[in-house]
Amino acid sequence: MNKFVNKILIGLNGEIVVPADKSISHRAVILASLAKGKSIIKNFSKGQDPLSSLKICKSLGVNAEFENNNLIINSTGKLLAPTTYLDCGNSGTTMRFMTGILAGQKFNSILIGDESLSKRPMKRITEPLALMGAEIKSNNYKAPLEIFGKNLHSIEYKSELSSAQVKSCILLAGLQCDGVTKFSEPFISRDHTERMLKYMGANISTNGNTVAITKSDLEPKTIEVCGDISSAAFFIVAGLIIPNSKIILKNVGLNQTRTGILDVAKKMGGNIEIIDAREISGEPVGDIKVEYSELKSCTIEGEIIPKLIDEIPVIAVLATQANGTTIIKDAQDLRNKESDRIKATVTELKKLGADIEETTDGFIINGKTDLIGNCEVETYHDHRLAMSLYVAGLICQKPILIKSFEWVNISFPEFDDLFNNLKA
């Protein structure tokens, strides 16, 4: 599906509720499947990626059904051997999390994914799992992953990369091990897994950048999923760069390991305010008020990168509208996402007229630049790039055509409708 995007002349105005957080939805359905009894998940994300996690849990014998807007999980706390391949679709989160769980089961299984996921690296999880006694066959460290269930043992693992997916994989494997499994990383990556494991009664503790877990029985819980700040990011950036905009984003997750987009926007002079801050199911939540702002450049690097890694393509769009030179460093992991997001972001924003250059671990962006448009841009089967280009199109002097825009449905099928609500 191709998508035409035209410049907005009157600004964005109004209130919207962004969709449920995908990261939390993944964890909610997976951890509820490991808990003996009935769990209720409120506001579960209907994006294709969390639905891939749900489908696999059901293939492993978990009873899961929707009732109105609630997902009801009834589980024995034990998973059953699957009768077919377990298809993760486009979801790297699903594949990495489930590998950690399945490596310690009493049965064998095979995880597969779509063409895009099958190109993504899995060595970062298979290597530490092998140290725990896991046996996993792969296609040169890529999917499909053939997992032979083993009795795992605990390890102390020091990761060179700050990654919530790698950390979660090891913690979920450690949940099944005798002894203490410890995971350390250079900077603290998103901590939804630790929070939810604690909320569900796991024996887990954190000390700085190190998390420790021991074998635990999880308790069934009611889990309310807040709005996704990664989805909110596109509206935050649009509100900041489109003149005469004033919007409020309701019920957004404000986990401090995810709010790098807010920190950067404020550092650049963005007019952002948090209202009605509160806590839901162990996660901080609030409403975000955003207004059009005159922005200045900044350098984005170091420990803030894991807090905004998924938002960097749309932050690049933001930087094109900031006065001065914005530099993004230490983001080399972007090259291992659904696309090489560094190369793809630079290639497509240049088509629009952005002054942006690729570096090995990020970008150099000179602004403020009038984006011209009047061209076709590619999505590279990458939902976040597609949405970032949509936001850029809203300020281009002439319309743009985004090819294969349907990839947005992977994470955010409501995306276009919500923007239309703010344009009305």
C-alpha positions, 0 to 999 in steps of 0.5 A, a space after each residue: 500500500 502506497 501512502 500520499 502525505 501532504 503538508 499540514 497548514 493549520 497545525 495539530 490540535 486536540 487530545 488522543 489516547 495512544 495505543 497500548 505499549 507493545 513492550 509491556 504487552 509482550 511481557 504481560 502475555 508471556 509472563 502470565 503464561 508462565 504463572 499458574 492460574 488466571 491473569 487478566 491483561 487490560 488494554 493489550 496491544 493489537 499490533 501484529 508483534 504482540 499478537 505473535 507472542 500471544 499466538 505462540 503462547 497459545 501454541 504452547 498450550 496456554 488458554 488465552 481469549 479476549 473478553 471485550 478489551 481484556 485478554 484473559 489468560 488461564 495457565 497451568 504454569 507449564 508449557 506443552 510441546 508444540 505440534 508445529 513451528 512457532 512463527 514469530 512473524 516480524 517480532 524480534 522481541 518474541 523470538 528472543 524472549 521465547 528462546 530464553 524460555 524454550 531453552 529450559 523446557 523439557 521438549 524441543 521446538 523451532 522458532 521461525 520468522 518472516 523474511 525480515 526477521 530471518 535476517 536479524 542477528 541472534 548470536 547475542 542471545 544464543 551465545 550466553 544461553 549456550 553458557 547456561 547449557 542451552 543447545 540451539 541450532 541456527 542458520 549462521 546465528 539467524 532464524 530459524 532457531 531449533 531449540 533442544 530443551 535442556 536443564 539450564 544452569 545459572 551464570 553471571 553474564 556481562 554484556 558488552 551491549 545494553 539491550 533489553 531483549 538480550 537481558 530479558 532473554 537471559 532473565 527468563 532463562 534464569 527464572 528456570 535455573 537453580 542458583 543466581 543468574 546475573 546480567 550486567 550491561 554498560 547502561 541500564 536498558 528498558 526495565 519492563 521485564 524486571 518490573 513485571 517479574 517483581 510485580 508477579 512475585 519473582 525473586 529478582 533484584 537490581 544493583 546499578 546496571 546488574 540484575 539478579 534472578 533465581 528460580 521463581 513461581 510467578 503469581 497470576 495478576 491483573 496487568 493494565 497496559 499503559 500507552 506506548 511512548 514509542 508510539 507517542 514519539 511520532 506525535 511528540 515530534 509532529 507537535 514540536 515541528 508543525 506550527 500552531 500545534 497543541 496536543 495532549 497524549 493521554 495515558 502514556 507510559 513514562 518508564 525512565 528507561 524509555 523517556 529519552 525522547 522527552 529528555 532530548 526534546 526538552 534539551 532541544 527547547 521543546 515545550 513539553 509538560 507532564 500532567 496527571 502523573 501516576 502509577 499503574 501495574 508497577 509502571 509510571 504513567 502520565 499525560 503529555 502536553 506538547 506545543 510547537 517550539 523553536 528548537 536548538 541542536 544538541 548531541 545525543 550519546 552514551 547512556 541515553 541511547 538505550 532509552 530512545 533507541 527505537 525513536 532515533 529515526 523520528 528524532 532525526 526528523 526532529 533534528 532537521 528542524 533544530 537550529 545548529 548541528 545535531 550529532 547522534 552517536 553510540 547508536 550502532 545497534 540501529 543497524 541490526 533492527 528491521 532495517 539498517 536504520 542508520 543507512 535507511 534514515 539517511 538515504 530517505 531523509 536526503 531525498 526529502 532535502 535534509 542535510 544529514 550524513 551517516 556515521 558508523 554509529 549514528 548521524 550528523 544533521 544540520 538544521 534548520 532545513 526546509 524539507 522539499 518532498 515531491 518524491 517517493 520514499 522507501 520503508 525497507 519493511 520497517 514500520 518505524 521508518 515508515 512512520 518517521 517519514 510520514 511525520 517528515 511529510 507533514 512539513 514537506 513543501 510538496 507531497 511525498 509518496 511512502 511506498 509499502 506503508 502497510 508495514 505500519 500495521 506491524 506495530 501501530 494500525 491506528 496510526 493514520 486515524 489518530 493523526 487524522 483526528 488531530 488534523 480535524 
